[in-house]
Amino acid sequence: MLKRLQEKLETVLTSPDLPTRRPALRANNESNVPGLYVIGDLAGAPVIKLAMAQGFEVIEHIASQPDAKANDSSVYDLVIVGAGAAGLNAALAAKEQGLRAVVLEKSKVANTIENFPEGKWVYAEPDASPPKGKLWLDGARKEDLLKRWHQMVDENHLDVRREEGLKSLVRQPDGTFRVMSDKSEYRARRVILATGQRGNPRKLKVPGEERETVYHRLYSPRHYKNEDILVVGGGNSAVEAALVLAGQNRVRLSYRGSEFSRVFKDNERKLNQAVAAKWVELILNSNVRGFGERAATIEIDHGGHQEIVTVPCDHAFVLVGAELPVEFLKSLGIRLENEWVGNFFRAAALAFLVLVGLWFSGGYAHAAGHALESVPRWLGALMAAASLSALIWLGARQDRYCWLAISFLVCYTIYGVKVGEGSEFWPFRDWGYKALSLFNRPWAFWYSVLYTLFVTAFGLQALKRWGLDRKDRFQVWRYISLMSFQWAIFLIPEFLFQWAVKYEWVGHKLATDPAFAQQSWRAYGIVYAWPLFFYTFFFDPHIIWVVWGILLTFVIIPILVLWHGKRYCSWICGCGGLAETFGDRWRHLAPKGRASIKWEWMNLAVLVAAVVVTGAVLLKDVVGFLRAPAGWGGEIYHVAVDVWLVGILPVTLYPFLGGKVWCRYWCPLAKLMHLVSKAYTKLGWSRFEIRANDKCIACTECSRNCQVGIDVMNFALKQDSITNENSSCIGCGICVSVCPMDTLSFGPGAGRGQLVQIQTLATSHQQ
């Protein structure tokens, strides 16, 4: 039973995974193996220019290290595995830096491009980014580009060992690598892996797939004439292959799905025309079960009824994508992103022992008459320290559940103590708040200080990552806005409000009115609208707070939503601010897929609970029987939502499920804005949407970096707009910023006037 429980938990914890995962990389593209770097397609560089940039930048980093050059002539400074765009540019950069390098290539130089169809145009996108390094790149036919690259290999005397693939490597005690290839053995100071993954085509694993007439790429389509050809797949590669072969052959296209949801709109249009003209026969909801002599066996699902058919097949092209070489990477010691190794129940037990130790050491067990008062406090402190050390030790040995437990302990302490003196969670009751209240300031104040410093420190990092490094003015202003609002919401209640009362800036009448002057905490409601700031309308608020709360929630925010959708979450809100700054480094771990979208029902449940409890509190003096429900309902909401769902659980899960757990799944204000924005869109009033042009290359960068798990790429491929009618988009614009092809852009609702879009710095400099 425990094993099944852990499996169900892992279903949630692995929900961020895309179909193709990546190696877990540190700064400068270094893997978990010190000295082993991963660049190019494997490292998420979706286009040639960005792969080249990674190759150039990793060499700049390596060359800056004091031990960049090996002192032993028998040891290479670098072994570069893969002679594609990233590997060749790295080799050229290494040559210029005076590093001795050898390149191992299991096939041909630029093998991925070599396998493009004849005459295919190779693009030099993104246009706004100049190429880095010495390798030539410009828009050209593949044959011309390959000619230039081969010429550069020869002219620069690069040591490229063709037809020599990497078999294994071992890191030696002295920090060097022993590298074994198909033909030889090398020693190297560092290794750069630039193999890509397109050379590892995904296979159907059915009988007959090894036949000579079954291929996993289309190289020379004009060589096939008057033949029966079966194309298998539902992506752009399969559709384009079917179209190019259809003119001279009898083509059938088999796809397991019921529709082509991940193809370019133009390809979909051309395919529909070809099907209408009977140039291509579609076989949907089908799976190939085997390849025989000039025939293929296909199983077709007719709504639950399975039919087995045999179709003529002189040649078959299985174009169902590429697979990450997981076993190969594992053999090199490289970890993948989001690997859950370890034991959840062991980690939970150790975390519990930490809390028990704190219970003893904190003095709660020493209350008068308690049965355990004889246990010395030092023993509790030792238990807590030993259990925490065990968690850290196991975590350092790849037990990810231990890091989850540590994250929980930190957040449980911060928020479990913050509830107030005498109300702290076990084991901090009656001592935790005092222990964390320093320099005559309560822990609630220091929590606000810590929160603001985190938003600022990590906000500056995120501003550099998305704004300054990419010259994206939109992101620069977004992060400045988030940090500014956080400082305002910290300074106003903690300092400015109290000064305004003390020095009567608000006038003598308000300054001497207890309902106003003694409730500085209500100043948080200046930015936080109900129901996020749940207590706006009760606990005897001054009329000023009531009026402002009504205006903010029911007038100002709906107007903002009309123009900006849910951008309040990504430009103003402090909860969203922590997620977009501190949580930014884990944004790619946001849950994805249909199941994760279904989980979003929870914030509607929280919104309904907020409405019910608020109504009960407001009506309890009029409707007598509501007094008891209002009391215990408010307390349950406070503990369940304001402590657990706002603080403990989401921040615990930041490093594992991204920063938007609260905002996406539990925030009632986010749901309220979503419902309003959705209504505006249906009525044709909304001015918020993200549009896509026809340049999407299906690189998945937009979907990977979406904090709320939207399959942005699927919208982009079909050139469908993203709105709050079809998604929970918060308008952060990271998908727009990260797209290498400038596919996405903000725009008004369909059929309306142009919405001014903030230009990138690069664009403004060009004008």
Phi, psi and omega in degrees: 000318179297323179295318179296323179296318179293324178296320178293321177296319180293333176300320177286315185291336178262005180298339177290346189291131169280168179305325177245121180266170182238160171297147176282117186243147176264196178299148177062027175064024177276136179280184177292344176272112182304131179089355179251117185250151179234127181224168176083211185302321179297329182265010175090016175278107191279344181227163186302316184297320180287327174296317176300319180298319178297319178299317180293315185291324181292328176290320176302318179294312182298317181296336180279351181280144182296336181254029183300324183256134178282137180281341182268126182293342179275358182247124176287147172293324184215139161247121180254123183257109181115126182248048172267200183300314182293313183294317180294318180294324175295318180296320178294318178294321178297321178301316181292331180274359179077022179267137181274116187226150172233141181250125177256126180230120186287344181228246182250160173300133181052053187298324179299315179290325178302327182271003173296153175301156182303135175075006182296137180277131178257123184268155180250041179283159355280142184297327185288345182254118177290147180295142178256141178096186189265340184295131182289138175209124172205161177302126184197162170293151185301324181295321180290319179296316180297322178299316180295319182292318177298321179297319180292324176300316181290315184295327182264005176053045177288139180273086182254118180262097182284158180055037181221096183269159177283131177260314181196164172213150182227130177278125184276162179303332181276005178093350177277172180245140169260113188252120179252126177250184177295335189239340188204187179223141183226158169242138185216149177288321179216160180230136175244121180263115182228043188280338186071183178229356182287345175279004179240071184298141177289140183243159180280336181060051178238161180301140176087358183292342180276359181298154181293339182270002179251122184239160178243015171201156178251117185256307184234082185297332183286352178283347183258123182220134175054046180236160172272118186235134176249124174251132182243126178143163181233013179261186182296323181299315181293316181296315180295323178296316179299320182292317184287334179274342189293332185296329187239005186219172173263108191249134172241138180243114181257129179220139184287339181272174180266347177205161181267092186269352184234040177239156177301146180300323180293320177296321178297318179297314180295322179295317179299321177295318181293322178293318179297325180276000180063031173275333179230134175257123180272137173234090183273167181052042186232152176226129178288130181256349178173158177242131178242198179286104177061028178203159177225144179259128184232136175258126183245132179265113177259068178064040180106339176264122183266133178236131177259124179233155175243129181240145177296143185205099174284323177217147178232142177238108180267102186240075185245027175095186181240157180246143173294132179286071189301310183297322178297313180296319179297323180295336178272357180088010183274129176273150176262160178299145170059038174276127180257098181246139178123195185230118182299317186288328174294316179296319180295320179296317179295320178297320178296321178294325175300314181293321177297317178300319178294326178299315178291313185289334181282345175103353182298321181288353183258013176298151185305127176085359181287141185297337184256017185292344180281347179288124182292146181296325183297331179292322176296316179299321179294319178298315180297316181295318181294317181293318178295320177297322178295320177298315180294318181297314178292322178298320178295342178255033168079010176280099186288335177295331178291322176293325175297318179294319179296316178300319178296316181300318180296311184290323178297321179293312183300310186273332178289336176271328185295341183299340174129154182297128182088347179246009184301154176287154172300138006261022187262002185304128175074002177218337186294316183296318179295321183296328182261000177268107188246153174053043177061024176240137181290161180298329178300323178292313182293330174298315179297321177298311181299316180300312182294321179294322178296313179300321182288308184298311181281337174294321177295322177295314180294322178300318178293316184297311187261334183261294186291313182296327181263001181054045184251104184294327178304311181289326176302309182291328180296314181287327173298319178299312181300314181292322181294315179296324179294318177296321179296316183286345172274314185287322185297306181290322188279333185229299189299318180298314182294323176293321180298325177284314183299315183263008176057039175295335182268007182096153184296321184297311179291320183297335180255006178269112183302326181297336178257310189292332185261015180232059180297334181298337179290346179295341174298335179288354176297324180252319183275115183274155170296141006265009174296311170270091196293333191262021183304318191253009177216180193070047174054058179285151172292152183302331178300316182291325179295312181297315180296321179299318178295315180298314184295312186285319191251357178234300187294309182295317175301326176292317177299320180298323179303319184266329190233012179059230182260031181295344172309321182294329187248001179236333191236309191300137178291324176297312176295330180297316178294321179295320183280347181249287178298321182278354186299323183296344180244019185299330181289351180265011176297136179304141183231163177099171185295322181298317182294329177289323178297330180295345183290355175298338187295324181288338172291321178297320178293320178298315178299317178298319179297318179296314183296311182294317178300315178299319180296318180294318182289332184258358188297331179281344179262318180252104190303318185292352178274353184297311180293312177301324179296320181293304182285334176294317178296320180293317178298316179298318181301310183288313186291315186266303187293336181254302186286310187278334176275319189252291193298303187292309184295318182290326173304320187271356178313307185287358186237330180230021179079175189274351188257027182298310179296310185299322186276321191252339188229342187291119181289328179292320177300320179291320179299315178296323179298315180296319179294314180296322178297318179295317177302318182295316180296326180279352181080018182264334190299140177255012184246127170192161172246124183259162178227140172265197187262022187259005183299135179248012176059043181276347178073004182299322180294313180294321181299320187263006178282120182290340180251019168069024179284138175280072185301320183301322180296320175296316184295319180299321182268002181056036175269141179285147175263123179227181175273005170277328183246004180199172177258031184307135179253006173069026180291335175080007180295325178297324177292317183292322189275345183294122181284348185250009182052042182283323189258149176202152174284148178200172177283175175299158185302135175083008181247176184295168185286132175268130182295127179253135178296127182282153171284158179299323182297318180294317183294329178290333183280343186270000000 
